[in-house]
């Protein structure tokens, strides 16, 4: 990012010193945040230039005025600069480098990207604490951005102060880590400490390629670390290694009072529990996480195939065959990732495995593939099955991927880009997306029983008459290792995740867009139509899983009953913890714990 500090500093002699932290809380902090409406630019209470200059001094010159690159397109939407920008919006690393952008541009009828007024480009927890103190003292809307991947727009808000953790990206390996205060009660474990703004591609490179260990993070390479952990955090191999939240050993977090806290199972365990799946940007601003690491398997691998059914009846049969095959052969800790059931009667396989050889993986799939090939009149191999395996240490190794994995990764091709900056080609559609609809539901293990399989196949078939359904098997922990389940049980996630064999997802998106830019506005009519199809598809599935919860990071913006869907019985405890650590609602995100108390935009407290 080309940082430009656009503040006009007052002379040193006239700079007003903000009162000390404890004085602020007593004198103006409590009064300010307990008001019914947050301050916006133009209000008499909006901080003066002098006050902003003082904040800049307190954060070591890291306060910037936010300028959205999209703003330049409003005046000249047909210009070359605007065309170049929208091309750049398909590069997640370009987006990651911009204080004025997020990885998702918006959601039809829900939100569109709107930049903050100022941002603190934090490098230390002290910088974050200064920003929190300033926002509390001046009754500002405060938002947090790390990777900027929030589908629900929680990492942006107009008229706000942004804390951007991008520069907090250090990765430190530990051979034997003991959480602070747990020296007498816990054994040392191999771990890695990671700054909140790091992304998973870089963390995996450091931990696996360089460190020969494994850490459970996200599957998408450019997702931010802290946000994923706070949402729960699934990776491709979660059936074996569990969730990211389950692997959290310790966190550094700045709470609403501006205090930097180190929390774990021994120190402030309630807050620690809330940070393990209770939702990002809600209980404080996480600045560092320490996660347990694991022995790296010998190899990781993948299986891909596309099977075309020749009729609706054949597709219905194919779905039933696959459900039975999954239960008998893949429902274990070795397998993860996704199978799509499409509207055009295709079954697309994109699964991964760990702890198996290529031969073992091939043999696992042989019964299903053989049964398909025996019926060429009903099923056609549109893309023949391919099984690959590579040394696990090379799975995220940039040099290896660039040399041998060009079909699977995309590089940041900007001049001077780091060779480490890669992302999975399969995730290209998500980059800069404007969402039309998106929803998820955990499917319970009981649906795989002999008695229920036919009902699941029926529901999946009916759903696909409306829209594609994807089953993400790594995003449900039924069939996982016992240790993965035990760790997840100690998190704030909806307990349904423990008994779900998969997370069903249905969604649709368009290219990068913004309503204010002529020629680049989202296709609202198409978006609304596709959202109706998505809702109909998921309604078909919910008939066999009527109480299914949703994954907070991948869910419907318009969901009713989101508290129970996201956290189940854990929501009541999360509400209590929220009241203790953020009694005046400094941290508000859409459908986050405590957001019921605020207007949709987070600016006005509800009566």
C-alpha positions as CSV (number, residue, x, y, z in Angstrom):
1,X,0.0,0.0,0.0
2,X,1.2,3.5,-0.8
3,X,0.6,5.0,2.6
4,X,-0.3,8.7,2.6
5,X,-0.9,10.4,5.9
6,X,-3.4,13.1,4.9
7,X,-3.7,14.7,8.3
8,X,-2.9,18.4,8.8
9,X,-1.0,18.4,12.0
10,X,-1.5,21.1,14.6
11,X,1.6,22.6,16.0
12,X,3.2,20.7,18.8
13,X,2.5,23.5,21.3
14,X,-1.3,23.2,20.7
15,X,-1.7,19.4,20.7
16,X,-4.1,18.4,23.4
17,X,-3.2,15.3,25.4
18,X,-5.8,12.7,25.8
19,X,-6.3,11.9,29.4
20,X,-4.9,8.7,30.8
21,X,-6.7,5.4,30.2
22,X,-8.3,5.1,33.6
23,X,-9.3,8.8,33.7
24,X,-10.9,8.4,30.3
25,X,-13.0,5.5,31.3
26,X,-14.2,7.4,34.4
27,X,-14.6,10.8,32.8
28,X,-15.8,10.5,29.2
29,X,-15.4,6.9,28.0
30,X,-18.4,5.5,29.9
31,X,-20.6,8.4,29.1
32,X,-19.7,8.4,25.4
33,X,-20.3,4.8,24.6
34,X,-23.5,4.7,26.6
35,X,-25.1,7.2,24.2
36,X,-27.9,6.2,21.9
37,X,-26.2,7.3,18.7
38,X,-22.6,7.1,17.5
39,X,-20.8,10.1,16.1
40,X,-20.6,10.7,12.4
41,X,-18.5,13.2,10.4
42,X,-20.1,16.6,10.5
43,X,-21.5,16.1,14.0
44,X,-20.3,18.7,16.5
45,X,-18.8,15.8,18.6
46,X,-16.8,14.5,15.7
47,X,-13.1,14.6,16.7
48,X,-11.2,17.7,15.6
49,X,-8.1,17.6,13.4
50,X,-6.1,18.1,16.6
51,X,-7.5,15.0,18.2
52,X,-6.9,12.9,15.1
53,X,-3.3,14.2,15.0
54,X,-2.9,13.1,18.6
55,X,-4.1,9.7,17.8
56,X,-1.6,9.5,14.9
57,X,1.2,10.4,17.3
58,X,0.0,7.6,19.7
59,X,0.1,5.0,16.9
60,X,3.6,6.1,15.7
61,X,2.3,7.8,12.5
62,X,0.2,4.8,11.4
63,X,-3.1,6.7,11.1
64,X,-4.2,7.1,7.5
65,X,-7.1,8.7,5.8
66,X,-9.0,6.0,3.8
67,X,-9.4,6.5,0.1
68,X,-11.3,3.8,-1.7
69,X,-9.8,2.9,-5.1
70,X,-13.4,2.4,-6.3
71,X,-14.1,6.2,-5.9
72,X,-11.9,7.0,-8.9
73,X,-14.3,5.0,-11.1
74,X,-17.4,7.0,-10.2
75,X,-16.2,10.0,-12.3
76,X,-14.7,7.9,-15.2
77,X,-16.3,4.5,-15.2
78,X,-15.2,3.9,-18.8
79,X,-11.6,5.0,-18.3
80,X,-8.6,2.7,-18.6
81,X,-7.8,3.2,-14.9
82,X,-11.2,1.9,-14.0
83,X,-10.9,-1.1,-16.3
84,X,-7.5,-1.8,-14.8
85,X,-8.9,-1.6,-11.3
86,X,-11.7,-4.1,-11.9
87,X,-9.1,-6.5,-13.4
88,X,-7.1,-6.0,-10.2
89,X,-10.1,-6.9,-8.1
90,X,-9.7,-10.5,-9.3
91,X,-6.3,-10.6,-7.5
92,X,-6.8,-11.2,-3.7
93,X,-3.3,-9.9,-3.0
94,X,-4.0,-6.6,-4.6
95,X,-7.2,-6.4,-2.5
96,X,-5.2,-7.4,0.6
97,X,-2.8,-4.5,0.0
98,X,-5.5,-1.9,0.0
99,X,-6.8,-0.3,3.2
100,X,-9.9,0.8,1.2
101,X,-11.0,-2.6,-0.1
102,X,-12.4,-5.9,1.1
103,X,-12.3,-9.4,-0.5
104,X,-16.1,-9.3,-1.1
105,X,-17.6,-6.2,-2.7
106,X,-21.1,-6.6,-1.3
107,X,-24.3,-8.6,-1.2
108,X,-27.5,-7.8,-3.2
109,X,-30.1,-6.0,-1.0
110,X,-27.7,-6.4,2.0
111,X,-24.6,-4.2,1.8
112,X,-22.0,-2.7,-0.5
113,X,-18.5,-1.9,0.3
114,X,-18.2,1.6,2.0
115,X,-14.8,2.8,3.3
116,X,-14.0,4.0,6.8
117,X,-12.9,7.6,7.3
118,X,-9.6,6.8,9.0
119,X,-7.7,3.7,9.6
120,X,-5.0,2.7,12.1
121,X,-2.5,0.4,10.3
122,X,-1.6,-1.4,13.5
123,X,1.7,-3.0,14.0
124,X,1.5,-3.7,17.8
125,X,-1.2,-4.4,20.3
126,X,-0.4,-0.9,21.8
127,X,-1.5,0.6,18.5
128,X,-4.7,-1.3,18.6
129,X,-5.3,-0.2,22.2
130,X,-4.8,3.4,21.3
131,X,-7.4,3.1,18.5
132,X,-9.9,1.4,20.9
133,X,-9.4,4.1,23.5
134,X,-9.9,6.8,20.9
135,X,-13.1,5.2,19.5
136,X,-14.5,4.7,23.0
137,X,-13.7,8.2,24.1
138,X,-15.2,9.8,21.0
139,X,-18.2,7.4,20.5
140,X,-17.0,6.3,17.1
141,X,-18.2,3.3,15.0
142,X,-15.2,0.9,15.1
143,X,-14.5,-1.9,12.7
144,X,-11.7,-4.4,12.3
145,X,-10.1,-5.8,9.1
146,X,-7.5,-8.5,8.9
147,X,-7.9,-10.6,5.7
148,X,-11.1,-8.8,4.8
149,X,-13.0,-12.0,3.8
150,X,-16.3,-11.4,5.7
151,X,-19.2,-12.3,3.4
152,X,-21.5,-10.3,5.7
153,X,-19.5,-7.1,5.4
154,X,-18.4,-7.0,9.0
155,X,-14.9,-5.6,8.1
156,X,-16.1,-2.4,6.7
157,X,-18.5,0.4,7.6
158,X,-18.9,4.0,6.5
159,X,-18.1,6.9,8.8
160,X,-16.0,4.6,11.0
161,X,-12.5,4.2,12.4
162,X,-10.9,1.0,11.0
163,X,-8.3,-1.0,12.8
164,X,-6.4,-2.8,10.1
165,X,-4.2,-5.6,11.4
166,X,-2.6,-6.5,8.1
167,X,0.9,-5.6,9.3
168,X,0.6,-7.8,12.3
169,X,1.8,-10.9,10.4
170,X,4.7,-12.4,12.4
171,X,4.9,-16.2,12.6
172,X,7.0,-17.7,15.4
173,X,7.4,-21.4,15.9
174,X,7.6,-23.0,19.4
175,X,9.0,-26.5,20.1
176,X,7.4,-26.5,23.6
177,X,4.8,-23.8,24.5
178,X,3.0,-23.4,27.8
179,X,0.2,-20.8,28.0
180,X,0.9,-18.0,30.5
181,X,-0.4,-18.9,33.9
182,X,-0.8,-22.6,33.0
183,X,2.8,-23.6,34.0
184,X,1.6,-25.8,36.8
185,X,-1.4,-27.4,35.1
186,X,-0.5,-27.9,31.5
187,X,2.1,-29.7,29.5
188,X,4.2,-27.9,26.9
189,X,3.0,-28.5,23.3
190,X,4.5,-27.7,19.9
191,X,2.8,-24.5,18.7
192,X,3.0,-21.5,16.5
193,X,2.2,-17.8,17.4
194,X,0.8,-15.8,14.5
195,X,-0.1,-12.1,14.2
196,X,-3.7,-11.4,13.6
197,X,-3.2,-10.0,10.1
198,X,-1.4,-13.0,8.7
199,X,-3.0,-15.1,5.9
200,X,-3.0,-18.8,5.8
201,X,-0.9,-19.3,2.7
202,X,2.0,-17.6,4.5
203,X,1.4,-19.4,7.7
204,X,1.3,-22.8,6.1
205,X,4.5,-21.9,4.2
206,X,6.3,-21.2,7.5
207,X,4.8,-24.0,9.5
208,X,4.7,-26.9,7.0
209,X,7.1,-26.1,4.2
210,X,9.8,-24.6,6.4
211,X,8.9,-26.0,9.8
212,X,7.8,-29.6,8.9
213,X,4.7,-29.3,11.1
214,X,1.0,-28.9,10.5
215,X,-1.3,-26.2,11.9
216,X,-5.1,-26.3,11.4
217,X,-6.1,-23.2,9.6
218,X,-8.4,-22.4,6.7
219,X,-8.7,-23.9,3.2
220,X,-8.8,-20.6,1.4
221,X,-5.2,-19.4,1.2
222,X,-5.8,-15.7,1.6
223,X,-8.2,-15.8,4.6
224,X,-7.0,-13.9,7.6
225,X,-5.9,-15.9,10.7
226,X,-7.7,-14.1,13.5
227,X,-11.1,-13.9,11.9
228,X,-11.0,-17.6,11.0
229,X,-10.1,-18.7,14.5
230,X,-12.8,-16.6,16.1
231,X,-15.4,-18.0,13.7
232,X,-14.4,-21.6,14.5
233,X,-12.2,-22.3,11.5
234,X,-12.4,-25.2,9.2
235,X,-9.5,-26.4,7.0
236,X,-9.3,-29.1,4.3
237,X,-8.2,-31.7,6.9
238,X,-10.5,-30.8,9.9
239,X,-11.8,-34.3,10.1
240,X,-8.4,-35.3,11.4
241,X,-6.9,-32.1,13.0
242,X,-10.1,-30.4,14.2
243,X,-11.0,-26.8,14.0
244,X,-8.7,-23.8,14.3
245,X,-10.6,-22.7,17.3
246,X,-10.1,-26.1,18.9
247,X,-6.4,-25.8,18.4
248,X,-6.2,-22.3,20.0
249,X,-3.9,-22.4,23.0
250,X,-3.6,-18.7,23.8
251,X,-4.7,-15.3,22.4
252,X,-3.7,-11.7,22.9
253,X,-6.7,-9.5,22.7
254,X,-7.6,-5.8,23.2
255,X,-10.9,-5.4,25.0
256,X,-13.3,-2.5,24.9
257,X,-11.6,-0.9,27.9
258,X,-8.4,-0.6,25.9
259,X,-6.6,-3.3,28.0
260,X,-4.3,-5.7,26.3
261,X,-5.1,-9.1,27.7
262,X,-3.4,-12.5,27.3
263,X,-6.1,-15.1,27.7
264,X,-6.1,-18.9,27.8
265,X,-7.6,-21.8,29.7
266,X,-6.0,-20.5,32.9
267,X,-6.3,-16.7,32.5
268,X,-9.8,-15.3,31.9
269,X,-11.1,-18.6,30.5
270,X,-14.6,-17.3,29.7
271,X,-13.2,-14.7,27.3
272,X,-10.8,-17.3,25.9
273,X,-13.8,-19.6,25.3
274,X,-15.7,-16.9,23.6
275,X,-12.8,-16.2,21.2
276,X,-12.9,-19.8,20.1
277,X,-15.8,-19.7,17.8
278,X,-17.9,-16.9,19.3
279,X,-17.5,-14.7,16.2
280,X,-14.9,-12.1,15.1
281,X,-15.0,-8.4,16.0
282,X,-17.4,-9.0,18.9
283,X,-15.5,-9.5,22.2
284,X,-12.4,-7.5,21.4
285,X,-9.7,-7.1,18.8
286,X,-7.5,-10.2,18.6
287,X,-3.9,-9.2,17.9
288,X,-2.1,-12.6,18.2
289,X,-3.1,-16.3,18.4
290,X,-1.0,-19.3,19.5
291,X,-2.2,-22.5,17.9
292,X,-1.1,-26.1,18.6
293,X,0.9,-27.7,15.8
294,X,0.8,-31.4,14.7
295,X,3.0,-34.0,13.2
296,X,2.9,-33.5,9.5
297,X,1.6,-36.6,7.6
298,X,3.7,-38.1,4.9
299,X,1.5,-37.0,2.1
300,X,-1.6,-34.9,1.2
301,X,-3.6,-35.7,-1.9
302,X,-6.8,-35.0,-3.8
303,X,-9.4,-36.7,-6.0
304,X,-11.3,-35.0,-8.8
305,X,-14.0,-36.3,-11.2
306,X,-17.1,-35.1,-12.9
307,X,-20.0,-37.5,-13.6
308,X,-22.8,-36.6,-15.9
309,X,-26.1,-38.3,-15.5
310,X,-28.1,-38.8,-18.7
311,X,-31.5,-38.1,-17.2
312,X,-33.2,-36.8,-14.1
313,X,-33.9,-40.3,-12.9
314,X,-30.3,-41.3,-13.4
315,X,-29.1,-38.3,-11.4
316,X,-31.4,-39.2,-8.6
317,X,-30.0,-42.7,-8.6
318,X,-26.4,-41.3,-8.7
319,X,-27.0,-39.1,-5.7
320,X,-28.3,-42.1,-3.7
321,X,-25.3,-44.2,-4.8
322,X,-22.9,-41.6,-3.7
323,X,-24.5,-41.0,-0.3
324,X,-24.2,-44.7,0.5
325,X,-20.7,-44.9,-0.9
326,X,-19.6,-41.9,1.3
327,X,-21.0,-43.5,4.4
328,X,-19.3,-46.8,3.8
329,X,-15.9,-45.7,2.4
330,X,-15.1,-42.0,3.1
331,X,-16.8,-41.2,6.4
332,X,-13.6,-41.1,8.4
333,X,-10.8,-38.8,9.4
334,X,-8.9,-39.2,6.1
335,X,-11.3,-37.3,3.8
336,X,-12.3,-33.7,3.4
337,X,-13.5,-31.0,1.1
338,X,-16.4,-31.0,-1.3
339,X,-18.8,-32.7,-3.7
340,X,-21.2,-30.6,-5.8
341,X,-24.6,-31.7,-7.0
342,X,-25.6,-29.4,-9.8
343,X,-28.8,-28.3,-11.6
344,X,-27.6,-29.9,-14.9
345,X,-27.4,-33.4,-13.3
346,X,-23.6,-33.4,-12.6
347,X,-21.8,-34.7,-9.6
348,X,-18.5,-32.9,-9.3
349,X,-15.9,-34.3,-6.9
350,X,-13.1,-32.1,-5.4
351,X,-12.0,-34.0,-2.3
352,X,-8.7,-34.2,-0.4
353,X,-7.2,-36.8,1.8
354,X,-4.4,-37.2,4.4
355,X,-2.8,-40.2,6.0
356,X,-3.3,-42.3,2.8
357,X,-1.1,-43.3,-0.1
358,X,-2.2,-42.6,-3.6
359,X,-2.8,-46.3,-4.0
360,X,-5.0,-46.4,-0.9
361,X,-7.0,-43.4,-2.0
362,X,-7.5,-44.9,-5.4
363,X,-8.7,-48.2,-3.9
364,X,-11.1,-46.3,-1.6
365,X,-12.9,-44.8,-4.7
366,X,-12.8,-47.9,-6.8
367,X,-16.2,-49.3,-5.8
368,X,-18.0,-46.1,-6.7
369,X,-16.1,-45.5,-9.9
370,X,-16.6,-49.1,-11.0
371,X,-20.4,-49.0,-10.4
372,X,-20.6,-45.8,-12.5
373,X,-18.7,-47.3,-15.4
374,X,-20.9,-50.3,-15.4
375,X,-23.9,-48.1,-16.4
376,X,-22.7,-46.1,-19.4
377,X,-26.3,-45.6,-20.5
378,X,-27.1,-43.7,-17.3
379,X,-23.7,-42.1,-16.3
380,X,-20.9,-40.5,-18.4
381,X,-17.5,-39.6,-17.1
382,X,-17.4,-36.0,-18.2
383,X,-14.0,-35.6,-16.4
384,X,-12.3,-39.0,-15.6
385,X,-11.2,-39.5,-12.0
386,X,-7.8,-38.3,-11.1
387,X,-6.0,-39.1,-7.9
388,X,-2.8,-37.3,-6.9
389,X,-0.6,-37.3,-3.8
390,X,2.4,-35.2,-2.9
391,X,4.6,-34.9,0.1
392,X,2.7,-33.0,2.7
393,X,5.6,-30.6,3.3
394,X,5.2,-29.4,-0.3
395,X,1.4,-28.9,-0.2
396,X,1.8,-25.1,0.4
397,X,5.5,-24.8,-0.7
398,X,5.5,-21.9,-3.2
399,X,8.5,-23.0,-5.1
400,X,7.1,-26.5,-5.5
401,X,3.6,-25.3,-6.4
402,X,5.0,-22.8,-9.0
403,X,7.0,-25.6,-10.6
404,X,4.6,-28.5,-10.5
405,X,1.2,-27.1,-9.5
406,X,0.4,-24.5,-12.1
407,X,-3.0,-26.1,-12.7
408,X,-4.0,-25.6,-9.1
409,X,-2.6,-22.2,-8.1
410,X,-2.6,-18.7,-9.3
411,X,0.3,-16.3,-8.6
412,X,0.2,-12.6,-7.9
413,X,1.6,-11.3,-11.2
414,X,2.1,-7.7,-10.3
415,X,5.6,-6.4,-10.7
416,X,7.6,-7.0,-7.6
417,X,5.1,-9.4,-6.1
418,X,6.5,-12.0,-3.7
419,X,6.7,-15.6,-5.0
420,X,5.0,-16.6,-1.8
421,X,1.8,-14.9,-2.9
422,X,-0.2,-17.7,-4.4
423,X,-3.9,-18.7,-4.1
424,X,-5.9,-21.8,-5.1
425,X,-7.3,-21.5,-8.6
426,X,-10.5,-23.1,-7.4
427,X,-11.1,-20.0,-5.2
428,X,-10.8,-17.5,-8.1
429,X,-14.6,-17.0,-8.3
430,X,-14.7,-15.8,-4.7
431,X,-12.1,-13.0,-5.3
432,X,-13.8,-9.6,-5.4
433,X,-17.2,-11.3,-5.6
434,X,-20.6,-9.5,-5.2
435,X,-22.8,-12.1,-3.5
436,X,-26.3,-12.8,-4.7
437,X,-27.1,-15.3,-2.0
438,X,-25.4,-17.7,0.4
439,X,-26.6,-20.0,3.1
440,X,-25.5,-23.2,4.9
441,X,-26.8,-26.0,7.1
442,X,-25.1,-28.7,9.1
443,X,-26.4,-32.1,8.1
444,X,-26.5,-34.6,11.1
445,X,-24.8,-37.9,11.0
446,X,-28.2,-39.6,11.5
447,X,-29.1,-38.9,7.9
448,X,-26.4,-41.3,6.7
449,X,-28.2,-44.3,8.4
450,X,-29.6,-47.0,6.3
451,X,-33.1,-45.9,7.1
452,X,-32.5,-42.2,6.2
453,X,-30.2,-42.4,3.1
454,X,-33.1,-42.5,0.7
455,X,-34.6,-39.4,2.3
456,X,-31.2,-37.5,1.9
457,X,-30.9,-38.5,-1.7
458,X,-34.5,-37.3,-2.3
459,X,-33.9,-34.0,-0.6
460,X,-30.6,-33.4,-2.5
461,X,-32.3,-34.2,-5.8
462,X,-35.2,-31.9,-5.1
463,X,-32.8,-29.2,-4.0
464,X,-30.8,-29.4,-7.3
465,X,-33.9,-28.7,-9.3
466,X,-33.5,-25.2,-7.9
467,X,-29.8,-24.6,-7.4
468,X,-26.5,-26.4,-6.9
469,X,-25.8,-27.9,-3.5
470,X,-22.3,-28.4,-2.2
471,X,-21.5,-30.8,0.7
472,X,-18.3,-29.8,2.5
473,X,-17.4,-32.9,4.4
474,X,-14.5,-31.2,6.3
475,X,-16.9,-28.7,7.8
476,X,-18.7,-31.2,10.0
477,X,-16.9,-33.3,12.7
478,X,-18.9,-36.5,12.7
479,X,-16.5,-39.2,11.7
480,X,-13.5,-37.1,12.9
481,X,-10.8,-38.2,15.2
482,X,-11.8,-38.3,18.9
483,X,-9.3,-35.6,19.8
484,X,-10.7,-33.3,17.1
485,X,-14.2,-33.7,18.5
486,X,-13.0,-33.3,22.1
487,X,-11.2,-30.0,21.2
488,X,-14.2,-28.6,19.4
489,X,-16.4,-29.5,22.4
490,X,-14.5,-26.9,24.4
491,X,-15.2,-24.1,21.9
492,X,-18.2,-21.8,21.6
493,X,-19.3,-23.2,18.2
494,X,-22.8,-24.6,17.8
495,X,-22.6,-28.1,19.3
496,X,-24.3,-29.4,16.1
497,X,-20.9,-29.3,14.4
498,X,-19.9,-32.3,16.5
499,X,-22.6,-34.5,15.0
500,X,-22.7,-33.2,11.5
501,X,-21.2,-35.2,8.7
502,X,-21.1,-32.2,6.3
503,X,-22.0,-28.5,5.9
504,X,-24.3,-28.1,3.0
505,X,-23.8,-24.8,1.2
506,X,-25.7,-23.1,-1.6
507,X,-24.6,-19.8,-3.0
508,X,-24.2,-17.5,-6.0
509,X,-22.1,-14.5,-6.9
510,X,-21.4,-12.1,-9.6
511,X,-18.1,-10.3,-10.6
512,X,-16.7,-7.4,-8.7
513,X,-19.3,-4.6,-8.7
514,X,-20.5,-1.5,-6.9
515,X,-23.9,0.2,-7.2
516,X,-22.4,3.7,-7.6
517,X,-20.3,2.8,-10.7
518,X,-22.0,2.9,-14.1
519,X,-21.2,-0.2,-16.1
520,X,-20.1,-2.0,-12.9
521,X,-23.3,-2.1,-10.9
522,X,-24.4,-5.5,-9.6
523,X,-27.1,-7.3,-11.5
524,X,-29.8,-6.9,-8.9
525,X,-32.5,-8.6,-10.8
526,X,-30.4,-11.7,-11.4
527,X,-29.2,-11.6,-7.8
528,X,-32.7,-11.6,-6.4
529,X,-33.8,-14.4,-8.8
530,X,-30.8,-16.6,-7.8
531,X,-31.3,-15.9,-4.2
532,X,-34.9,-17.2,-4.5
533,X,-33.6,-20.4,-6.1
534,X,-30.9,-20.8,-3.4
535,X,-33.6,-20.4,-0.7
536,X,-35.8,-23.0,-2.4
537,X,-32.9,-25.4,-2.7
538,X,-32.0,-25.1,1.0
539,X,-35.6,-25.4,2.0
540,X,-35.7,-28.8,0.4
541,X,-32.7,-29.9,2.5
542,X,-34.1,-28.4,5.7
543,X,-37.1,-30.7,5.4
544,X,-34.9,-33.6,6.3
545,X,-32.8,-31.5,8.8
546,X,-35.3,-29.0,10.1
547,X,-33.3,-27.8,13.1
548,X,-30.0,-27.5,11.2
549,X,-27.7,-24.7,12.4
550,X,-25.4,-22.6,10.2
551,X,-21.7,-21.9,10.2
552,X,-21.3,-18.2,11.3
553,X,-18.6,-17.4,8.6
554,X,-20.7,-18.9,5.8
555,X,-24.3,-18.1,6.3
556,X,-27.3,-16.1,5.1
557,X,-27.1,-12.4,5.7
558,X,-30.9,-12.4,6.1
559,X,-31.2,-15.4,8.4
560,X,-33.8,-15.4,11.1
561,X,-33.0,-17.0,14.4
562,X,-29.3,-16.6,13.7
563,X,-28.4,-16.7,17.4
564,X,-29.5,-20.3,17.8
565,X,-28.3,-21.2,14.3
566,X,-24.8,-20.0,14.9
567,X,-24.2,-21.0,18.5
568,X,-27.2,-23.1,19.8
569,X,-27.2,-23.4,23.5
570,X,-23.9,-21.6,23.8
571,X,-25.4,-18.2,22.8
572,X,-26.7,-17.5,26.3
573,X,-23.2,-17.8,27.8
574,X,-21.7,-15.8,25.0
575,X,-24.3,-13.0,25.7
576,X,-23.2,-12.9,29.3
577,X,-19.5,-12.7,28.4
578,X,-20.2,-9.9,25.9
579,X,-22.0,-7.9,28.6
580,X,-19.0,-8.3,30.9
581,X,-16.2,-7.3,28.5
582,X,-18.1,-4.9,26.3
583,X,-21.1,-3.6,28.3
584,X,-21.6,-0.5,26.0
585,X,-21.4,-2.3,22.7
586,X,-18.2,-0.8,21.3
587,X,-17.8,-3.9,19.0
588,X,-20.8,-4.5,16.8
589,X,-20.9,-6.7,13.7
590,X,-23.8,-7.9,11.7
591,X,-25.4,-10.9,13.5
592,X,-22.7,-10.9,16.1
593,X,-23.4,-11.5,19.8
594,X,-25.0,-8.4,21.2
595,X,-25.8,-6.9,17.8
596,X,-29.5,-7.2,18.7
597,X,-29.0,-4.0,20.7
598,X,-28.1,-1.9,17.7
599,X,-29.5,-0.7,14.4
600,X,-28.6,-2.5,11.2
601,X,-25.7,-0.1,10.5
602,X,-24.4,-0.3,14.1
603,X,-24.8,3.4,14.8
604,X,-28.0,3.6,16.9
605,X,-28.7,1.8,20.1
606,X,-32.2,0.2,20.1
607,X,-34.5,1.1,23.0
